[in-house]
Each structure stands twice: as C-alpha cells, then as structure tokens.
Amino acid sequence: MRVPSLLRRLSNEFLLFLYPPSCAGCGEPISPAEPLEFCLLCRDSLELVGSPSCPTCGLPLSPEAPESYQCGACLGGLYRFDRARAAGIYRGLLREVVHRFKYQGHISLARPLAQLLLPPARELLALHDLHVVVPVPLHRRRLRDRGFNQAALLARRLGASLDLPVRYTVLRRRRWTEPQIGLSPSWRAENVRGAFAVSEPAAVRDQGVLLVDDVFTTGETVDQCVRALKGAGAQKVAVLTVARTVAL
C-alpha cells in the first residue's frame, strides 16, 4: 500500500528536478516550498492592498485616514455590492502579470494569481456567509476569440482552495459590450448597463455569492453583475478581484 505513494512522491521529485518552478514575475527559478509563486524581489515589488482601506469597497486610503473611514463612492451609495476586495493595485509588476495572463494566453498564471486572492477572499468569508463562487462571464464572441475566460480560471482555483462550489453558467453576458479600456466613466456605465442576466436563479436564490473578476476599474462591470444576481434573489454579493485601479 505504501509503494504507490512512494513512487508518486519520487515521480513528483523527478519532475521538479527536470522542471523547477519559476517566478510568475521574472521567470527565475524559485524554491518548490515557496508559498507564493513569486521570488522575494518580485514579491516585494507587488503593491498589495493593505490598511487603511475603505471597509466597503477596499479602496486603498491615505495612511492618515482613520480605520473606519469610507471613501466618497461608498458614502454616496454608488455601489450595489455588499463588499469588495482586491489583492493588489493595478500597476507595475501586477499589471504586467495580469496582462500576460489575460491577453497573452499564459493561463498557468491563474495559479499564482489565485494564490494572491486567498487572503482577501478569506477576509470576505469572515465578514459574510458566502456559499458559491461566480465568475464574471465573457460574451461568447470574446470567449471564442480569447479561448478562455480569465475570471473562470481564477474562480476554479479559488473554489477548490476555499471548498466552495463554482457556478460557471449562473451569470451570462446577454449582449456584446466594447472593451472598457479607454472609455470615459460615463461611457463605461452605458457600455455595460443591462448586459448581464442570471440563467439559473435557483442557484443563487438566498445565497451569498463571491463574484470573481480580474480587475476592478470603476466598478461598473461588477456592479451590473451584482444588480443581476440580487435581482435573481442573491442574499449577499461580495466582489473579489486580483487588482484594482487607483487614481494617482
């Protein structure tokens, strides 16, 4: 009974010898025991979101801000989600890694990026009773062109780590939307208004939903998803993204 286990371990060690893990940032070899797939230098250059930040949307705030301070958008009731968190700020190395993952087809980067999502995901789970993971969907045309949905790849790994089911088909994009990059805030809002629908209401009714995407920019895309999910009966919706933009 112990021989297959030994052979499996030896096989894994041999594969690590042939193909040592590499840093998701610079590509240099790293230790297999490294908890995050980034070398120390790259890890230090990641601008991860810390404290203080807005307790509702997770926006990084000035170091002088009190811990319970809410940003203007949340004070004004701009968002429909219950809370949002991001692993890091969308610039520098993290932006480069997300771009390689999303636009250059380096889907193996889903694993290190999902690892970055675990701490903010666990924070959201401590704050809300969340039952299912739902990725932000792509339109079928964009999915055909790209070949994968980056949010779905992140959701799959996150669901496995958190022991939560992933509902890939609950949310659908019912019409084509132009890429949000380069659009003004008002056009971003108009571009995605009414673009999402829930195809399986029973899967989210009275449930807490963890909505996953790659980047939070103005929040219009995820907020339209939240509108659809809550309209279908979702009790709570928390948003989780790898990165978020921050005005300089």
C-alpha positions in Angstrom: 0.0 0.0 0.0 2.9 2.3 0.6 4.7 1.6 -2.7 2.4 3.6 -5.0 2.7 6.6 -2.6 6.5 6.3 -2.6 6.6 6.1 -6.4 4.3 9.1 -6.7 6.5 11.1 -4.5 9.6 10.1 -6.4 7.9 10.9 -9.6 7.0 14.4 -8.3 10.5 15.0 -7.1 11.9 14.0 -10.5 9.5 16.3 -12.3 10.6 19.2 -10.0 14.2 18.4 -10.8 13.5 18.5 -14.6 11.1 21.4 -14.4 11.8 23.6 -11.4 9.1 26.1 -10.5 9.7 29.6 -11.7 8.7 33.1 -10.5 5.5 34.3 -12.0 7.0 37.8 -12.3 10.5 37.4 -13.6 10.7 33.7 -14.6 13.7 32.9 -12.4 13.7 29.6 -10.6 12.2 29.5 -7.1 12.0 27.0 -4.3 9.2 24.5 -4.6 8.4 25.3 -0.9 7.7 29.0 -1.8 4.1 29.7 -0.6 3.6 32.3 -3.4 5.0 31.7 -6.9 7.0 34.9 -6.8 10.6 35.4 -5.9 11.4 37.6 -3.0 12.4 40.5 -5.2 9.2 40.3 -7.3 7.0 39.8 -4.2 8.4 43.0 -2.7 7.5 44.9 -5.9 3.9 43.8 -5.8 1.7 46.6 -4.4 -0.7 44.5 -2.3 -3.7 46.3 -0.7 -3.2 46.7 3.0 -4.5 49.0 5.7 -6.0 51.6 5.8 -8.6 50.9 3.1 -12.3 51.6 2.6 -14.1 49.0 4.7 -16.8 48.6 2.0 -15.1 48.7 -1.4 -11.5 48.1 -0.3 -10.1 51.2 -1.9 -6.6 51.9 -0.5 -6.6 55.1 1.5 -4.1 57.6 2.7 -2.0 56.4 5.7 -3.6 59.3 7.7 -7.1 58.0 7.2 -8.9 56.5 10.2 -9.5 52.8 10.1 -13.3 53.0 9.7 -13.2 55.8 7.1 -15.4 55.2 4.0 -14.4 56.5 0.6 -16.7 59.1 -1.2 -18.1 56.5 -3.6 -19.3 54.3 -0.8 -20.6 57.2 1.3 -22.6 58.2 -1.7 -24.1 54.7 -2.2 -22.5 54.3 -5.6 -22.2 50.5 -5.5 -24.7 47.7 -5.1 -22.3 45.0 -3.8 -22.0 44.4 -0.1 -18.2 44.5 0.0 -15.3 44.3 -2.5 -11.7 43.4 -2.0 -8.7 43.3 -4.3 -5.3 41.6 -3.8 -3.2 44.5 -5.2 -3.0 47.7 -7.1 -3.2 47.5 -10.9 0.2 48.9 -11.8 3.8 47.8 -12.1 4.5 44.1 -11.9 1.0 43.0 -11.0 -0.4 44.8 -14.1 2.3 43.1 -16.2 1.4 39.6 -14.9 -2.4 40.2 -15.3 -1.8 41.3 -18.9 0.3 38.2 -19.7 -2.4 36.1 -18.2 -5.4 37.8 -19.8 -4.1 39.0 -23.2 -1.1 36.7 -24.0 -2.7 33.4 -23.1 -0.4 32.5 -20.2 -3.1 30.6 -18.4 -0.6 28.9 -16.0 -0.5 32.3 -14.2 -4.0 31.6 -12.9 -2.4 29.6 -10.1 -0.1 32.3 -8.6 -2.8 35.0 -9.2 -5.4 32.8 -7.4 -2.9 32.4 -4.5 -2.8 36.2 -4.2 -6.6 36.2 -3.9 -6.8 33.9 -0.9 -6.1 36.4 1.9 -8.8 38.9 0.7 -11.2 36.0 -0.1 -10.8 34.7 3.5 -11.5 38.2 4.8 -14.7 38.4 2.8 -15.7 34.9 4.1 -15.2 36.1 7.7 -17.4 39.1 7.1 -20.2 37.4 5.1 -21.8 34.0 4.8 -20.8 33.1 1.2 -21.9 29.9 -0.4 -21.0 29.9 -4.1 -18.3 31.4 -6.4 -19.4 33.0 -9.6 -17.0 34.3 -12.3 -17.8 37.4 -14.3 -18.7 36.0 -17.7 -17.4 36.8 -21.2 -19.6 37.3 -24.2 -19.4 34.1 -26.4 -17.7 36.1 -29.2 -14.9 37.2 -26.9 -14.6 33.8 -25.3 -14.2 32.3 -28.8 -11.5 34.8 -29.7 -9.6 34.5 -26.5 -10.1 30.8 -25.9 -10.7 31.1 -22.2 -12.4 33.2 -19.5 -9.7 34.5 -17.1 -12.3 35.0 -14.3 -13.5 31.4 -14.6 -9.9 30.1 -14.4 -9.4 32.2 -11.2 -12.7 31.1 -9.8 -12.0 27.4 -10.4 -8.8 27.5 -8.3 -10.3 29.8 -5.7 -13.3 27.5 -5.2 -11.0 24.5 -4.8 -8.9 26.3 -2.2 -12.0 27.6 -0.2 -14.0 24.4 -0.7 -16.9 26.3 -2.3 -18.8 25.3 -5.4 -18.2 27.3 -8.6 -21.3 28.2 -10.7 -19.8 28.9 -14.1 -23.1 29.3 -16.0 -25.3 31.1 -13.5 -24.4 34.5 -14.9 -24.3 35.3 -18.6 -23.5 38.2 -20.8 -26.6 38.7 -22.9 -25.2 41.3 -25.3 -21.9 42.3 -26.7 -20.0 45.1 -24.9 -17.0 47.0 -26.1 -13.7 46.7 -24.0 -13.9 49.1 -21.1 -10.2 50.2 -21.5 -10.1 53.8 -22.8 -13.7 54.6 -22.2 -14.8 57.5 -20.0 -16.6 56.7 -16.8 -20.0 57.7 -18.3 -19.4 55.5 -21.3 -18.2 52.7 -19.2 -21.5 52.8 -17.3 -23.6 52.9 -20.5 -21.5 50.2 -22.1 -22.4 47.5 -19.6 -25.8 48.7 -18.4 -28.2 45.7 -18.6 -25.5 43.5 -20.1 -25.8 40.6 -17.6 -28.6 38.2 -16.7 -28.9 35.2 -14.4 -29.7 32.0 -16.2 -30.1 29.8 -13.1 -31.9 31.8 -10.4 -32.3 28.8 -8.1 -28.5 28.5 -7.9 -28.2 31.9 -6.2 -31.5 32.5 -4.5 -31.0 33.2 -0.8 -27.3 32.5 -1.3 -24.1 34.5 -0.5 -22.2 35.0 -3.7 -18.5 35.6 -4.2 -18.2 37.3 -7.5 -14.7 37.0 -9.1 -13.0 39.1 -11.8 -9.5 40.1 -12.7 -9.5 43.9 -12.4 -11.8 46.4 -10.7 -11.6 49.8 -12.5 -14.7 51.9 -12.0 -16.7 49.0 -10.6 -19.4 49.3 -13.4 -19.0 45.8 -14.7 -19.1 44.0 -11.4 -21.9 46.3 -10.2 -24.1 45.3 -13.2 -23.4 41.7 -12.3 -24.4 42.4 -8.7 -27.7 44.0 -9.9 -28.5 40.8 -11.9 -27.6 38.5 -9.1 -29.5 40.4 -6.4 -32.4 40.7 -8.8 -32.4 36.9 -9.0 -32.6 36.6 -5.2 -29.0 36.5 -4.1 -28.8 37.5 -0.4 -25.3 38.9 -0.4 -22.7 39.6 -3.1 -19.1 40.2 -2.3 -16.7 41.1 -5.1 -13.1 39.8 -5.3 -10.6 40.9 -7.9 -6.9 40.4 -8.4 -6.2 44.1 -8.8 -7.9 47.4 -8.8 -7.0 50.7 -10.3 -6.2 53.6 -8.0 -6.2 57.3 -9.2 -2.7 58.8 -8.9 
